[in-house]
Amino acid sequence: MLKISGVPSNKDIDQVFPSQERLEKGPVVIVECFETIPCNPCYTACHVGGIQAFKDITDLPTIDFEKCNGCTMCISSCPGLAIMVIDYSYHKDYVKMMIPYEFYPLPKEGEWIKGLDRRGAEVVKVKVLSVKNTKYQDKTQVITIAVPKAHYKKIRNIEAGDSNAKS
């Protein structure tokens, strides 16, 4: 599926997510890196050992979900925008998701915006919880959104700027 459409299959996605038990423990990284390319800034950014050392720079990242504390340090380091952090324990009805974002306009804290799937289609409205836009992010902002639990594996991006009403 990925080689044909550029979009990972549900099986591909399921393989990079931790167990439900781990999700319920708190924030954890999800790395949707499916192609072997020379890259390892995620490993360099991780200071807790959640992203394991690469044997070869073209290896896919290996995650130790028990070591990852969801600090978000790796999100902005990924040139492919393939990393997000999910906190399934955030709320009984919502998952807190931290995603990379390099578009304008930037969303505003508290607004309801479009939550997009991996193809760019709207799935559901999501609430912006915060916008982290510091020098450290190097022009890759980290947007924290609240996503209804029924959609947390579907949402991968957002569209800001034209939707302020919750639906």
C-alpha positions as CSV (number, residue, x, y, z in Angstrom):
1,M,0.0,0.0,0.0
2,L,2.7,2.5,1.0
3,K,4.7,2.0,-2.2
4,I,1.6,2.6,-4.3
5,S,-0.3,5.3,-2.5
6,G,2.3,6.8,-0.2
7,V,-0.1,6.1,2.7
8,P,0.7,3.3,5.2
9,S,-1.9,0.5,5.6
10,N,-3.7,-0.1,8.9
11,K,-1.4,-3.1,9.4
12,D,1.7,-0.8,8.9
13,I,0.2,1.6,11.4
14,D,-0.6,-1.0,14.0
15,Q,3.0,-2.3,13.9
16,V,4.4,1.0,15.1
17,F,2.0,1.5,17.9
18,P,2.7,0.1,21.4
19,S,0.3,-2.2,23.2
20,Q,-2.9,-0.9,24.6
21,E,-1.5,-1.6,28.1
22,R,1.5,0.7,27.3
23,L,-0.7,3.4,25.8
24,E,-2.7,3.5,29.0
25,K,0.4,4.2,31.1
26,G,0.9,7.7,29.7
27,P,2.7,9.6,26.9
28,V,4.7,7.5,24.4
29,V,6.3,8.1,21.1
30,I,5.0,6.7,17.8
31,V,7.4,6.7,14.9
32,E,5.8,6.2,11.5
33,C,9.0,5.6,9.7
34,F,8.4,2.9,7.1
35,E,11.3,3.3,4.6
36,T,14.9,2.5,5.2
37,I,16.8,5.7,4.5
38,P,20.0,7.1,6.0
39,C,18.6,9.0,9.0
40,N,18.9,8.9,12.8
41,P,18.2,12.4,14.4
42,C,15.4,10.8,16.5
43,Y,17.9,8.6,18.2
44,T,20.3,11.6,18.8
45,A,17.4,13.6,20.3
46,C,16.3,10.9,22.7
47,H,17.9,11.3,26.0
48,V,16.1,8.5,27.9
49,G,16.8,5.5,25.6
50,G,13.3,5.2,24.2
51,I,14.7,5.2,20.7
52,Q,17.4,2.6,20.4
53,A,20.8,3.0,18.8
54,F,20.9,2.1,15.1
55,K,23.2,-0.7,14.0
56,D,23.2,0.9,10.5
57,I,22.1,4.5,9.7
58,T,19.6,3.1,7.2
59,D,17.8,0.9,9.9
60,L,14.2,1.7,10.9
61,P,13.9,3.2,14.4
62,T,13.4,0.6,17.2
63,I,11.4,1.9,20.1
64,D,11.7,0.8,23.7
65,F,8.2,1.8,24.7
66,E,8.9,1.2,28.4
67,K,11.8,3.7,28.4
68,C,10.0,6.4,26.5
69,N,8.4,9.0,28.7
70,G,6.8,11.0,25.9
71,C,9.1,14.1,26.4
72,T,8.6,15.2,22.7
73,M,12.3,16.0,22.1
74,C,12.4,13.7,19.0
75,I,9.3,15.2,17.3
76,S,11.0,18.3,15.8
77,S,14.2,16.5,15.0
78,C,12.6,14.2,12.4
79,P,13.1,15.7,8.9
80,G,10.3,13.4,7.6
81,L,7.7,14.6,10.2
82,A,7.2,11.0,11.0
83,I,7.1,11.2,14.8
84,M,4.2,12.0,17.2
85,V,3.6,11.4,20.9
86,I,0.3,10.1,22.2
87,D,-1.1,10.3,25.7
88,Y,-3.9,7.9,25.8
89,S,-4.3,8.4,29.6
90,Y,-5.1,12.1,29.2
91,H,-8.9,11.9,29.4
92,K,-11.6,9.3,29.4
93,D,-12.9,10.5,26.0
94,Y,-9.8,12.1,24.4
95,V,-6.2,11.3,23.6
96,K,-3.7,14.1,23.8
97,M,-1.6,14.0,20.6
98,M,1.6,16.0,20.0
99,I,2.4,16.3,16.3
100,P,4.9,18.2,14.1
101,Y,3.5,21.1,12.1
102,E,5.3,23.3,9.5
103,F,2.4,25.3,8.0
104,Y,0.8,28.6,8.4
105,P,-1.4,29.9,9.9
106,L,-0.5,28.4,13.2
107,P,-3.6,27.2,15.1
108,K,-4.5,29.0,18.3
109,E,-4.8,27.4,21.7
110,G,-8.4,26.5,22.5
111,E,-9.7,26.5,18.9
112,W,-11.4,23.6,17.2
113,I,-9.8,22.7,13.9
114,K,-9.9,19.9,11.3
115,G,-8.1,16.7,12.3
116,L,-6.8,15.1,9.1
117,D,-6.0,11.5,8.2
118,R,-2.8,10.4,6.4
119,R,-4.4,11.3,3.0
120,G,-5.3,14.8,4.1
121,A,-9.0,14.2,4.5
122,E,-10.9,15.6,7.4
123,V,-11.8,12.9,10.0
124,V,-13.1,14.9,13.0
125,K,-12.7,18.3,14.7
126,V,-9.9,18.3,17.3
127,K,-9.1,20.9,20.0
128,V,-5.8,22.7,20.1
129,L,-4.3,22.4,23.6
130,S,-1.0,24.1,22.9
131,V,1.4,25.4,20.3
132,K,5.1,24.9,21.1
133,N,7.0,27.3,18.8
134,T,10.5,27.9,20.3
135,K,14.0,28.2,18.8
136,Y,14.6,24.6,19.7
137,Q,11.9,23.4,17.3
138,D,13.8,25.0,14.4
139,K,10.7,25.9,12.4
140,T,8.9,22.7,13.2
141,Q,6.2,23.6,15.7
142,V,4.8,20.9,18.1
143,I,1.0,21.2,18.2
144,T,-0.8,19.4,21.0
145,I,-4.4,18.5,20.2
146,A,-7.2,16.6,21.9
147,V,-8.5,13.8,19.7
148,P,-11.6,11.7,20.3
149,K,-10.4,8.2,21.3
150,A,-12.4,6.6,18.5
151,H,-10.1,8.4,16.0
152,Y,-6.6,8.5,17.5
153,K,-5.1,6.0,15.1
154,K,-6.6,7.9,12.1
155,I,-5.5,11.5,12.9
156,R,-2.0,12.4,11.6
157,N,-2.2,16.1,10.8
158,I,-4.4,19.2,11.2
159,E,-5.7,22.1,9.1
160,A,-5.8,25.4,10.9
161,G,-7.3,28.7,10.0
162,D,-10.8,28.2,8.9
163,S,-12.7,26.1,11.4
164,N,-13.5,27.5,14.8
165,A,-16.7,25.7,15.6
166,K,-16.9,22.3,17.2
167,S,-18.9,19.7,15.3
